[in-house]
């Protein structure tokens, strides 16, 4: 699984809506990729915050906005010199 694939599957994984096989691949990728792990932790916290703080479900579109924001963040951090190629 590539970093890009992980980002597109992440919210479904957090929702528990991802195929078993992809879950395994995603977890495997997270173990070996610090950058994705940080993004994943941030996303999980953000979604957890929404769930804990609001009595209603995450509005449609939040996932998409979040992913776009994270992708930008990932892109800018990947432009810096990283220890991981
Ligand atoms: Zn990655």
PDB file of the backbone (N, CA, C, O) and the ligand in Angstrom, with CONECT records:
HET     ZN  A 101       1
ATOM      1  N   UNK A   1       0.845  -1.204   0.000  1.00  0.00           N
ATOM      2  CA  UNK A   1       0.000   0.000   0.000  1.00  0.00           C
ATOM      3  C   UNK A   1       0.879   1.251   0.000  1.00  0.00           C
ATOM      4  O   UNK A   1       1.843   1.338   0.761  1.00  0.00           O
ATOM      5  N   UNK A   2       0.547   2.207  -0.844  1.00  0.00           N
ATOM      6  CA  UNK A   2       1.309   3.452  -0.876  1.00  0.00           C
ATOM      7  C   UNK A   2       0.712   4.453   0.122  1.00  0.00           C
ATOM      8  O   UNK A   2      -0.401   4.276   0.616  1.00  0.00           O
ATOM      9  N   UNK A   3       1.484   5.503   0.400  1.00  0.00           N
ATOM     10  CA  UNK A   3       1.016   6.558   1.302  1.00  0.00           C
ATOM     11  C   UNK A   3      -0.287   7.169   0.770  1.00  0.00           C
ATOM     12  O   UNK A   3      -1.208   7.451   1.536  1.00  0.00           O
ATOM     13  N   UNK A   4      -0.348   7.364  -0.524  1.00  0.00           N
ATOM     14  CA  UNK A   4      -1.520   7.975  -1.145  1.00  0.00           C
ATOM     15  C   UNK A   4      -2.757   7.101  -0.946  1.00  0.00           C
ATOM     16  O   UNK A   4      -3.838   7.593  -0.621  1.00  0.00           O
ATOM     17  N   UNK A   5      -2.578   5.799  -1.147  1.00  0.00           N
ATOM     18  CA  UNK A   5      -3.687   4.867  -0.958  1.00  0.00           C
ATOM     19  C   UNK A   5      -4.149   4.888   0.485  1.00  0.00           C
ATOM     20  O   UNK A   5      -5.346   4.887   0.776  1.00  0.00           O
ATOM     21  N   UNK A   6      -3.178   4.908   1.381  1.00  0.00           N
ATOM     22  CA  UNK A   6      -3.509   4.917   2.800  1.00  0.00           C
ATOM     23  C   UNK A   6      -4.377   6.126   3.139  1.00  0.00           C
ATOM     24  O   UNK A   6      -5.367   6.001   3.860  1.00  0.00           O
ATOM     25  N   UNK A   7      -4.007   7.287   2.623  1.00  0.00           N
ATOM     26  CA  UNK A   7      -4.759   8.502   2.921  1.00  0.00           C
ATOM     27  C   UNK A   7      -6.196   8.418   2.423  1.00  0.00           C
ATOM     28  O   UNK A   7      -7.120   8.915   3.067  1.00  0.00           O
ATOM     29  N   UNK A   8      -6.371   7.777   1.262  1.00  0.00           N
ATOM     30  CA  UNK A   8      -7.727   7.705   0.733  1.00  0.00           C
ATOM     31  C   UNK A   8      -8.572   6.679   1.484  1.00  0.00           C
ATOM     32  O   UNK A   8      -9.799   6.781   1.500  1.00  0.00           O
ATOM     33  N   UNK A   9      -7.924   5.686   2.110  1.00  0.00           N
ATOM     34  CA  UNK A   9      -8.665   4.622   2.810  1.00  0.00           C
ATOM     35  C   UNK A   9      -8.825   4.895   4.309  1.00  0.00           C
ATOM     36  O   UNK A   9      -9.605   4.240   4.999  1.00  0.00           O
ATOM     37  N   UNK A  10      -8.064   5.877   4.785  1.00  0.00           N
ATOM     38  CA  UNK A  10      -7.928   6.066   6.229  1.00  0.00           C
ATOM     39  C   UNK A  10      -9.256   6.291   6.952  1.00  0.00           C
ATOM     40  O   UNK A  10      -9.517   5.669   7.982  1.00  0.00           O
ATOM     41  N   UNK A  11     -10.096   7.183   6.411  1.00  0.00           N
ATOM     42  CA  UNK A  11     -11.320   7.495   7.140  1.00  0.00           C
ATOM     43  C   UNK A  11     -12.251   6.284   7.176  1.00  0.00           C
ATOM     44  O   UNK A  11     -12.983   6.079   8.145  1.00  0.00           O
ATOM     45  N   UNK A  12     -12.214   5.491   6.115  1.00  0.00           N
ATOM     46  CA  UNK A  12     -13.043   4.276   6.111  1.00  0.00           C
ATOM     47  C   UNK A  12     -12.518   3.271   7.136  1.00  0.00           C
ATOM     48  O   UNK A  12     -13.288   2.553   7.774  1.00  0.00           O
ATOM     49  N   UNK A  13     -11.223   3.235   7.278  1.00  0.00           N
ATOM     50  CA  UNK A  13     -10.632   2.348   8.280  1.00  0.00           C
ATOM     51  C   UNK A  13     -11.066   2.767   9.680  1.00  0.00           C
ATOM     52  O   UNK A  13     -11.466   1.941  10.500  1.00  0.00           O
ATOM     53  N   UNK A  14     -10.978   4.077   9.932  1.00  0.00           N
ATOM     54  CA  UNK A  14     -11.356   4.593  11.251  1.00  0.00           C
ATOM     55  C   UNK A  14     -12.839   4.353  11.513  1.00  0.00           C
ATOM     56  O   UNK A  14     -13.249   4.113  12.648  1.00  0.00           O
ATOM     57  N   UNK A  15     -13.627   4.420  10.464  1.00  0.00           N
ATOM     58  CA  UNK A  15     -15.057   4.152  10.586  1.00  0.00           C
ATOM     59  C   UNK A  15     -15.366   2.665  10.766  1.00  0.00           C
ATOM     60  O   UNK A  15     -16.502   2.296  11.062  1.00  0.00           O
ATOM     61  N   UNK A  16     -14.355   1.816  10.588  1.00  0.00           N
ATOM     62  CA  UNK A  16     -14.577   0.381  10.672  1.00  0.00           C
ATOM     63  C   UNK A  16     -15.277  -0.140   9.429  1.00  0.00           C
ATOM     64  O   UNK A  16     -15.970  -1.157   9.471  1.00  0.00           O
ATOM     65  N   UNK A  17     -15.091   0.558   8.338  1.00  0.00           N
ATOM     66  CA  UNK A  17     -15.828   0.276   7.122  1.00  0.00           C
ATOM     67  C   UNK A  17     -14.906  -0.227   6.009  1.00  0.00           C
ATOM     68  O   UNK A  17     -15.258  -0.197   4.830  1.00  0.00           O
ATOM     69  N   UNK A  18     -13.725  -0.686   6.408  1.00  0.00           N
ATOM     70  CA  UNK A  18     -12.735  -1.081   5.396  1.00  0.00           C
ATOM     71  C   UNK A  18     -12.607  -2.610   5.356  1.00  0.00           C
ATOM     72  O   UNK A  18     -12.671  -3.283   6.384  1.00  0.00           O
ATOM     73  N   UNK A  19     -12.427  -3.133   4.148  1.00  0.00           N
ATOM     74  CA  UNK A  19     -12.267  -4.572   3.987  1.00  0.00           C
ATOM     75  C   UNK A  19     -11.099  -5.081   4.836  1.00  0.00           C
ATOM     76  O   UNK A  19     -10.068  -4.425   4.978  1.00  0.00           O
ATOM     77  N   UNK A  20     -11.304  -6.277   5.393  1.00  0.00           N
ATOM     78  CA  UNK A  20     -10.309  -6.889   6.274  1.00  0.00           C
ATOM     79  C   UNK A  20      -8.905  -6.864   5.674  1.00  0.00           C
ATOM     80  O   UNK A  20      -7.939  -6.508   6.348  1.00  0.00           O
ATOM     81  N   UNK A  21      -8.805  -7.239   4.420  1.00  0.00           N
ATOM     82  CA  UNK A  21      -7.497  -7.331   3.791  1.00  0.00           C
ATOM     83  C   UNK A  21      -6.815  -5.962   3.725  1.00  0.00           C
ATOM     84  O   UNK A  21      -5.607  -5.846   3.935  1.00  0.00           O
ATOM     85  N   UNK A  22      -7.610  -4.927   3.429  1.00  0.00           N
ATOM     86  CA  UNK A  22      -7.057  -3.579   3.364  1.00  0.00           C
ATOM     87  C   UNK A  22      -6.665  -3.075   4.750  1.00  0.00           C
ATOM     88  O   UNK A  22      -5.685  -2.343   4.893  1.00  0.00           O
ATOM     89  N   UNK A  23      -7.425  -3.463   5.767  1.00  0.00           N
ATOM     90  CA  UNK A  23      -7.075  -3.105   7.147  1.00  0.00           C
ATOM     91  C   UNK A  23      -5.682  -3.629   7.486  1.00  0.00           C
ATOM     92  O   UNK A  23      -4.862  -2.928   8.079  1.00  0.00           O
ATOM     93  N   UNK A  24      -5.439  -4.864   7.097  1.00  0.00           N
ATOM     94  CA  UNK A  24      -4.148  -5.485   7.383  1.00  0.00           C
ATOM     95  C   UNK A  24      -3.033  -4.710   6.676  1.00  0.00           C
ATOM     96  O   UNK A  24      -2.000  -4.400   7.270  1.00  0.00           O
ATOM     97  N   UNK A  25      -3.264  -4.406   5.406  1.00  0.00           N
ATOM     98  CA  UNK A  25      -2.256  -3.660   4.641  1.00  0.00           C
ATOM     99  C   UNK A  25      -2.021  -2.276   5.233  1.00  0.00           C
ATOM    100  O   UNK A  25      -0.889  -1.799   5.312  1.00  0.00           O
ATOM    101  N   UNK A  26      -3.113  -1.643   5.646  1.00  0.00           N
ATOM    102  CA  UNK A  26      -3.018  -0.297   6.213  1.00  0.00           C
ATOM    103  C   UNK A  26      -2.206  -0.314   7.511  1.00  0.00           C
ATOM    104  O   UNK A  26      -1.320   0.516   7.714  1.00  0.00           O
ATOM    105  N   UNK A  27      -2.526  -1.275   8.385  1.00  0.00           N
ATOM    106  CA  UNK A  27      -1.800  -1.368   9.660  1.00  0.00           C
ATOM    107  C   UNK A  27      -0.325  -1.644   9.427  1.00  0.00           C
ATOM    108  O   UNK A  27       0.545  -1.104  10.110  1.00  0.00           O
ATOM    109  N   UNK A  28      -0.065  -2.500   8.443  1.00  0.00           N
ATOM    110  CA  UNK A  28       1.307  -2.839   8.095  1.00  0.00           C
ATOM    111  C   UNK A  28       2.057  -1.589   7.627  1.00  0.00           C
ATOM    112  O   UNK A  28       3.202  -1.359   8.017  1.00  0.00           O
ATOM    113  N   UNK A  29       1.404  -0.795   6.795  1.00  0.00           N
ATOM    114  CA  UNK A  29       2.029   0.422   6.295  1.00  0.00           C
ATOM    115  C   UNK A  29       2.306   1.394   7.450  1.00  0.00           C
ATOM    116  O   UNK A  29       3.372   2.005   7.516  1.00  0.00           O
ATOM    117  N   UNK A  30       1.335   1.526   8.354  1.00  0.00           N
ATOM    118  CA  UNK A  30       1.492   2.457   9.477  1.00  0.00           C
ATOM    119  C   UNK A  30       2.687   2.091  10.348  1.00  0.00           C
ATOM    120  O   UNK A  30       3.372   2.963  10.883  1.00  0.00           O
ATOM    121  N   UNK A  31       2.928   0.786  10.483  1.00  0.00           N
ATOM    122  CA  UNK A  31       4.053   0.356  11.308  1.00  0.00           C
ATOM    123  C   UNK A  31       5.383   0.808  10.717  1.00  0.00           C
ATOM    124  O   UNK A  31       6.337   1.064  11.451  1.00  0.00           O
ATOM    125  N   UNK A  32       5.448   0.905   9.390  1.00  0.00           N
ATOM    126  CA  UNK A  32       6.712   1.226   8.746  1.00  0.00           C
ATOM    127  C   UNK A  32       6.828   2.655   8.256  1.00  0.00           C
ATOM    128  O   UNK A  32       7.849   3.022   7.674  1.00  0.00           O
ATOM    129  N   UNK A  33       5.803   3.473   8.476  1.00  0.00           N
ATOM    130  CA  UNK A  33       5.816   4.811   7.890  1.00  0.00           C
ATOM    131  C   UNK A  33       5.404   5.848   8.939  1.00  0.00           C
ATOM    132  O   UNK A  33       4.220   6.013   9.232  1.00  0.00           O
ATOM    133  N   UNK A  34       6.394   6.539   9.495  1.00  0.00           N
ATOM    134  CA  UNK A  34       6.129   7.509  10.557  1.00  0.00           C
ATOM    135  C   UNK A  34       5.206   8.630  10.101  1.00  0.00           C
ATOM    136  O   UNK A  34       4.340   9.087  10.846  1.00  0.00           O
ATOM    137  N   UNK A  35       5.407   9.056   8.875  1.00  0.00           N
ATOM    138  CA  UNK A  35       4.621  10.186   8.378  1.00  0.00           C
ATOM    139  C   UNK A  35       3.139   9.835   8.352  1.00  0.00           C
ATOM    140  O   UNK A  35       2.303  10.613   8.810  1.00  0.00           O
ATOM    141  N   UNK A  36       2.820   8.668   7.818  1.00  0.00           N
ATOM    142  CA  UNK A  36       1.423   8.256   7.758  1.00  0.00           C
ATOM    143  C   UNK A  36       0.864   8.007   9.157  1.00  0.00           C
ATOM    144  O   UNK A  36      -0.315   8.246   9.418  1.00  0.00           O
ATOM    145  N   UNK A  37       1.720   7.527  10.048  1.00  0.00           N
ATOM    146  CA  UNK A  37       1.272   7.269  11.411  1.00  0.00           C
ATOM    147  C   UNK A  37       0.834   8.571  12.084  1.00  0.00           C
ATOM    148  O   UNK A  37      -0.171   8.611  12.793  1.00  0.00           O
ATOM    149  N   UNK A  38       1.607   9.632  11.848  1.00  0.00           N
ATOM    150  CA  UNK A  38       1.265  10.934  12.425  1.00  0.00           C
ATOM    151  C   UNK A  38      -0.070  11.430  11.862  1.00  0.00           C
ATOM    152  O   UNK A  38      -0.943  11.899  12.593  1.00  0.00           O
ATOM    153  N   UNK A  39      -0.196  11.312  10.544  1.00  0.00           N
ATOM    154  CA  UNK A  39      -1.444  11.741   9.896  1.00  0.00           C
ATOM    155  C   UNK A  39      -2.617  10.908  10.415  1.00  0.00           C
ATOM    156  O   UNK A  39      -3.696  11.435  10.686  1.00  0.00           O
ATOM    157  N   UNK A  40      -2.390   9.612  10.547  1.00  0.00           N
ATOM    158  CA  UNK A  40      -3.435   8.712  11.027  1.00  0.00           C
ATOM    159  C   UNK A  40      -3.869   9.064  12.445  1.00  0.00           C
ATOM    160  O   UNK A  40      -5.062   9.141  12.738  1.00  0.00           O
ATOM    161  N   UNK A  41      -2.885   9.277  13.327  1.00  0.00           N
ATOM    162  CA  UNK A  41      -3.196   9.627  14.714  1.00  0.00           C
ATOM    163  C   UNK A  41      -3.980  10.938  14.787  1.00  0.00           C
ATOM    164  O   UNK A  41      -4.938  11.067  15.550  1.00  0.00           O
ATOM    165  N   UNK A  42      -3.551  11.905  13.976  1.00  0.00           N
ATOM    166  CA  UNK A  42      -4.233  13.207  13.952  1.00  0.00           C
ATOM    167  C   UNK A  42      -5.680  13.048  13.491  1.00  0.00           C
ATOM    168  O   UNK A  42      -6.600  13.624  14.071  1.00  0.00           O
ATOM    169  N   UNK A  43      -5.857  12.263  12.448  1.00  0.00           N
ATOM    170  CA  UNK A  43      -7.199  12.053  11.903  1.00  0.00           C
ATOM    171  C   UNK A  43      -8.097  11.359  12.916  1.00  0.00           C
ATOM    172  O   UNK A  43      -9.252  11.735  13.117  1.00  0.00           O
ATOM    173  N   UNK A  44      -7.532  10.337  13.546  1.00  0.00           N
ATOM    174  CA  UNK A  44      -8.322   9.577  14.511  1.00  0.00           C
ATOM    175  C   UNK A  44      -8.743  10.458  15.677  1.00  0.00           C
ATOM    176  O   UNK A  44      -9.876  10.382  16.152  1.00  0.00           O
ATOM    177  N   UNK A  45      -7.820  11.292  16.129  1.00  0.00           N
ATOM    178  CA  UNK A  45      -8.137  12.219  17.216  1.00  0.00           C
ATOM    179  C   UNK A  45      -9.205  13.205  16.794  1.00  0.00           C
ATOM    180  O   UNK A  45     -10.136  13.487  17.549  1.00  0.00           O
ATOM    181  N   UNK A  46      -9.068  13.736  15.567  1.00  0.00           N
ATOM    182  CA  UNK A  46     -10.027  14.725  15.074  1.00  0.00           C
ATOM    183  C   UNK A  46     -11.416  14.120  14.995  1.00  0.00           C
ATOM    184  O   UNK A  46     -12.394  14.729  15.430  1.00  0.00           O
ATOM    185  N   UNK A  47     -11.499  12.921  14.438  1.00  0.00           N
ATOM    186  CA  UNK A  47     -12.790  12.262  14.303  1.00  0.00           C
ATOM    187  C   UNK A  47     -13.338  11.905  15.676  1.00  0.00           C
ATOM    188  O   UNK A  47     -14.537  12.032  15.922  1.00  0.00           O
ATOM    189  N   UNK A  48     -12.460  11.458  16.571  1.00  0.00           N
ATOM    190  CA  UNK A  48     -12.865  11.154  17.941  1.00  0.00           C
ATOM    191  C   UNK A  48     -13.402  12.390  18.640  1.00  0.00           C
ATOM    192  O   UNK A  48     -14.359  12.322  19.410  1.00  0.00           O
ATOM    193  N   UNK A  49     -12.769  13.521  18.357  1.00  0.00           N
ATOM    194  CA  UNK A  49     -13.208  14.790  18.938  1.00  0.00           C
ATOM    195  C   UNK A  49     -14.611  15.136  18.460  1.00  0.00           C
ATOM    196  O   UNK A  49     -15.470  15.531  19.248  1.00  0.00           O
ATOM    197  N   UNK A  50     -14.830  14.983  17.166  1.00  0.00           N
ATOM    198  CA  UNK A  50     -16.158  15.267  16.617  1.00  0.00           C
ATOM    199  C   UNK A  50     -17.199  14.381  17.264  1.00  0.00           C
ATOM    200  O   UNK A  50     -18.285  14.835  17.626  1.00  0.00           O
ATOM    201  N   UNK A  51     -16.852  13.103  17.407  1.00  0.00           N
ATOM    202  CA  UNK A  51     -17.822  12.148  17.958  1.00  0.00           C
ATOM    203  C   UNK A  51     -18.097  12.437  19.424  1.00  0.00           C
ATOM    204  O   UNK A  51     -19.235  12.354  19.885  1.00  0.00           O
ATOM    205  N   UNK A  52     -17.021  12.783  20.161  1.00  0.00           N
ATOM    206  CA  UNK A  52     -17.187  13.014  21.591  1.00  0.00           C
ATOM    207  C   UNK A  52     -17.896  14.328  21.854  1.00  0.00           C
ATOM    208  O   UNK A  52     -18.681  14.436  22.796  1.00  0.00           O
ATOM    209  N   UNK A  53     -17.623  15.330  21.023  1.00  0.00           N
ATOM    210  CA  UNK A  53     -18.110  16.675  21.304  1.00  0.00           C
ATOM    211  C   UNK A  53     -19.474  16.980  20.728  1.00  0.00           C
ATOM    212  O   UNK A  53     -20.122  17.941  21.143  1.00  0.00           O
ATOM    213  N   UNK A  54     -19.915  16.185  19.788  1.00  0.00           N
ATOM    214  CA  UNK A  54     -21.173  16.502  19.135  1.00  0.00           C
ATOM    215  C   UNK A  54     -22.128  15.318  19.215  1.00  0.00           C
ATOM    216  O   UNK A  54     -21.721  14.170  19.033  1.00  0.00           O
ATOM    217  N   UNK A  55     -23.390  15.600  19.485  1.00  0.00           N
ATOM    218  CA  UNK A  55     -24.363  14.514  19.604  1.00  0.00           C
ATOM    219  C   UNK A  55     -24.802  13.965  18.264  1.00  0.00           C
ATOM    220  O   UNK A  55     -25.494  12.949  18.208  1.00  0.00           O
ATOM    221  N   UNK A  56     -24.412  14.621  17.182  1.00  0.00           N
ATOM    222  CA  UNK A  56     -24.825  14.128  15.872  1.00  0.00           C
ATOM    223  C   UNK A  56     -23.624  13.637  15.078  1.00  0.00           C
ATOM    224  O   UNK A  56     -22.477  13.833  15.478  1.00  0.00           O
ATOM    225  N   UNK A  57     -23.899  13.008  13.972  1.00  0.00           N
ATOM    226  CA  UNK A  57     -22.830  12.421  13.174  1.00  0.00           C
ATOM    227  C   UNK A  57     -22.003  13.485  12.457  1.00  0.00           C
ATOM    228  O   UNK A  57     -22.438  14.622  12.275  1.00  0.00           O
ATOM    229  N   UNK A  58     -20.806  13.083  12.061  1.00  0.00           N
ATOM    230  CA  UNK A  58     -19.942  13.981  11.302  1.00  0.00           C
ATOM    231  C   UNK A  58     -20.658  14.405  10.024  1.00  0.00           C
ATOM    232  O   UNK A  58     -21.131  13.566   9.257  1.00  0.00           O
ATOM    233  N   UNK A  59     -20.732  15.708   9.806  1.00  0.00           N
ATOM    234  CA  UNK A  59     -21.421  16.167   8.597  1.00  0.00           C
ATOM    235  C   UNK A  59     -20.764  15.624   7.336  1.00  0.00           C
ATOM    236  O   UNK A  59     -19.546  15.466   7.262  1.00  0.00           O
ATOM    237  N   UNK A  60     -21.588  15.350   6.367  1.00  0.00           N
ATOM    238  CA  UNK A  60     -21.069  14.894   5.084  1.00  0.00           C
ATOM    239  C   UNK A  60     -20.085  15.935   4.540  1.00  0.00           C
ATOM    240  O   UNK A  60     -20.372  17.132   4.559  1.00  0.00           O
ATOM    241  N   UNK A  61     -18.950  15.485   4.067  1.00  0.00           N
ATOM    242  CA  UNK A  61     -17.992  16.430   3.506  1.00  0.00           C
ATOM    243  C   UNK A  61     -16.817  16.691   4.433  1.00  0.00           C
ATOM    244  O   UNK A  61     -15.756  17.130   3.990  1.00  0.00           O
ATOM    245  N   UNK A  62     -17.005  16.421   5.726  1.00  0.00           N
ATOM    246  CA  UNK A  62     -15.910  16.655   6.666  1.00  0.00           C
ATOM    247  C   UNK A  62     -14.742  15.730   6.362  1.00  0.00           C
ATOM    248  O   UNK A  62     -13.585  16.148   6.371  1.00  0.00           O
ATOM    249  N   UNK A  63     -15.054  14.488   6.097  1.00  0.00           N
ATOM    250  CA  UNK A  63     -13.990  13.539   5.761  1.00  0.00           C
ATOM    251  C   UNK A  63     -13.194  14.022   4.555  1.00  0.00           C
ATOM    252  O   UNK A  63     -11.964  13.985   4.548  1.00  0.00           O
ATOM    253  N   UNK A  64     -13.914  14.473   3.545  1.00  0.00           N
ATOM    254  CA  UNK A  64     -13.263  14.913   2.305  1.00  0.00           C
ATOM    255  C   UNK A  64     -12.396  16.133   2.579  1.00  0.00           C
ATOM    256  O   UNK A  64     -11.267  16.219   2.096  1.00  0.00           O
ATOM    257  N   UNK A  65     -12.926  17.083   3.359  1.00  0.00           N
ATOM    258  CA  UNK A  65     -12.146  18.282   3.672  1.00  0.00           C
ATOM    259  C   UNK A  65     -10.915  17.925   4.473  1.00  0.00           C
ATOM    260  O   UNK A  65      -9.821  18.434   4.231  1.00  0.00           O
ATOM    261  N   UNK A  66     -11.116  17.039   5.433  1.00  0.00           N
ATOM    262  CA  UNK A  66     -10.021  16.605   6.285  1.00  0.00           C
ATOM    263  C   UNK A  66      -8.937  15.937   5.451  1.00  0.00           C
ATOM    264  O   UNK A  66      -7.749  16.200   5.634  1.00  0.00           O
ATOM    265  N   UNK A  67      -9.348  15.089   4.554  1.00  0.00           N
ATOM    266  CA  UNK A  67      -8.371  14.389   3.719  1.00  0.00           C
ATOM    267  C   UNK A  67      -7.611  15.348   2.832  1.00  0.00           C
ATOM    268  O   UNK A  67      -6.407  15.194   2.627  1.00  0.00           O
ATOM    269  N   UNK A  68      -8.315  16.345   2.301  1.00  0.00           N
ATOM    270  CA  UNK A  68      -7.622  17.329   1.477  1.00  0.00           C
ATOM    271  C   UNK A  68      -6.586  18.081   2.296  1.00  0.00           C
ATOM    272  O   UNK A  68      -5.464  18.309   1.844  1.00  0.00           O
ATOM    273  N   UNK A  69      -6.977  18.463   3.508  1.00  0.00           N
ATOM    274  CA  UNK A  69      -6.063  19.202   4.384  1.00  0.00           C
ATOM    275  C   UNK A  69      -4.854  18.348   4.739  1.00  0.00           C
ATOM    276  O   UNK A  69      -3.716  18.819   4.725  1.00  0.00           O
ATOM    277  N   UNK A  70      -5.118  17.093   5.055  1.00  0.00           N
ATOM    278  CA  UNK A  70      -4.031  16.194   5.434  1.00  0.00           C
ATOM    279  C   UNK A  70      -3.107  15.932   4.264  1.00  0.00           C
ATOM    280  O   UNK A  70      -1.892  15.813   4.429  1.00  0.00           O
ATOM    281  N   UNK A  71      -3.693  15.845   3.082  1.00  0.00           N
ATOM    282  CA  UNK A  71      -2.881  15.593   1.904  1.00  0.00           C
ATOM    283  C   UNK A  71      -1.948  16.769   1.656  1.00  0.00           C
ATOM    284  O   UNK A  71      -0.791  16.587   1.277  1.00  0.00           O
ATOM    285  N   UNK A  72      -2.467  17.992   1.874  1.00  0.00           N
ATOM    286  CA  UNK A  72      -1.619  19.180   1.726  1.00  0.00           C
ATOM    287  C   UNK A  72      -0.486  19.140   2.727  1.00  0.00           C
ATOM    288  O   UNK A  72       0.670  19.410   2.403  1.00  0.00           O
ATOM    289  N   UNK A  73      -0.850  18.790   3.966  1.00  0.00           N
ATOM    290  CA  UNK A  73       0.129  18.734   5.042  1.00  0.00           C
ATOM    291  C   UNK A  73       1.198  17.697   4.712  1.00  0.00           C
ATOM    292  O   UNK A  73       2.394  17.928   4.890  1.00  0.00           O
ATOM    293  N   UNK A  74       0.738  16.562   4.233  1.00  0.00           N
ATOM    294  CA  UNK A  74       1.655  15.486   3.886  1.00  0.00           C
ATOM    295  C   UNK A  74       2.584  15.917   2.764  1.00  0.00           C
ATOM    296  O   UNK A  74       3.787  15.658   2.796  1.00  0.00           O
ATOM    297  N   UNK A  75       2.007  16.577   1.779  1.00  0.00           N
ATOM    298  CA  UNK A  75       2.765  17.027   0.620  1.00  0.00           C
ATOM    299  C   UNK A  75       3.858  18.001   1.052  1.00  0.00           C
ATOM    300  O   UNK A  75       5.003  17.893   0.612  1.00  0.00           O
ATOM    301  N   UNK A  76       3.501  18.949   1.914  1.00  0.00           N
ATOM    302  CA  UNK A  76       4.496  19.941   2.315  1.00  0.00           C
ATOM    303  C   UNK A  76       5.572  19.299   3.185  1.00  0.00           C
ATOM    304  O   UNK A  76       6.742  19.675   3.112  1.00  0.00           O
ATOM    305  N   UNK A  77       5.172  18.326   4.014  1.00  0.00           N
ATOM    306  CA  UNK A  77       6.189  17.689   4.852  1.00  0.00           C
ATOM    307  C   UNK A  77       7.066  16.762   4.025  1.00  0.00           C
ATOM    308  O   UNK A  77       8.220  16.524   4.381  1.00  0.00           O
ATOM    309  N   UNK A  78       6.536  16.239   2.929  1.00  0.00           N
ATOM    310  CA  UNK A  78       7.337  15.341   2.101  1.00  0.00           C
ATOM    311  C   UNK A  78       8.336  16.114   1.262  1.00  0.00           C
ATOM    312  O   UNK A  78       9.297  15.543   0.746  1.00  0.00           O
ATOM    313  N   UNK A  79       8.110  17.413   1.126  1.00  0.00           N
ATOM    314  CA  UNK A  79       9.054  18.222   0.373  1.00  0.00           C
ATOM    315  C   UNK A  79      10.317  18.512   1.175  1.00  0.00           C
ATOM    316  O   UNK A  79      11.391  18.736   0.616  1.00  0.00           O
ATOM    317  N   UNK A  80      10.162  18.502   2.503  1.00  0.00           N
ATOM    318  CA  UNK A  80      11.330  18.643   3.345  1.00  0.00           C
ATOM    319  C   UNK A  80      12.150  17.360   3.281  1.00  0.00           C
ATOM    320  O   UNK A  80      11.640  16.295   2.933  1.00  0.00           O
ATOM    321  N   UNK A  81      13.400  17.481   3.614  1.00  0.00           N
ATOM    322  CA  UNK A  81      14.224  16.299   3.578  1.00  0.00           C
ATOM    323  C   UNK A  81      13.797  15.373   4.707  1.00  0.00           C
ATOM    324  O   UNK A  81      13.734  15.764   5.872  1.00  0.00           O
ATOM    325  N   UNK A  82      13.507  14.137   4.327  1.00  0.00           N
ATOM    326  CA  UNK A  82      13.018  13.187   5.304  1.00  0.00           C
ATOM    327  C   UNK A  82      14.005  12.037   5.449  1.00  0.00           C
ATOM    328  O   UNK A  82      14.769  11.731   4.533  1.00  0.00           O
ATOM    329  N   UNK A  83      13.972  11.416   6.599  1.00  0.00           N
ATOM    330  CA  UNK A  83      14.855  10.285   6.819  1.00  0.00           C
ATOM    331  C   UNK A  83      14.379   9.076   6.039  1.00  0.00           C
ATOM    332  O   UNK A  83      15.138   8.141   5.784  1.00  0.00           O
ATOM    333  N   UNK A  84      13.090   9.110   5.660  1.00  0.00           N
ATOM    334  CA  UNK A  84      12.501   7.982   4.954  1.00  0.00           C
ATOM    335  C   UNK A  84      12.261   8.359   3.496  1.00  0.00           C
ATOM    336  O   UNK A  84      11.636   9.385   3.225  1.00  0.00           O
ATOM    337  N   UNK A  85      12.726   7.581   2.586  1.00  0.00           N
ATOM    338  CA  UNK A  85      12.568   7.906   1.176  1.00  0.00           C
ATOM    339  C   UNK A  85      11.157   7.567   0.715  1.00  0.00           C
ATOM    340  O   UNK A  85      10.824   7.770  -0.452  1.00  0.00           O
TER     341      UNK A  85
HETATM  342 ZN    ZN A 101       3.126   6.180   4.359  1.00  0.00          ZN
END
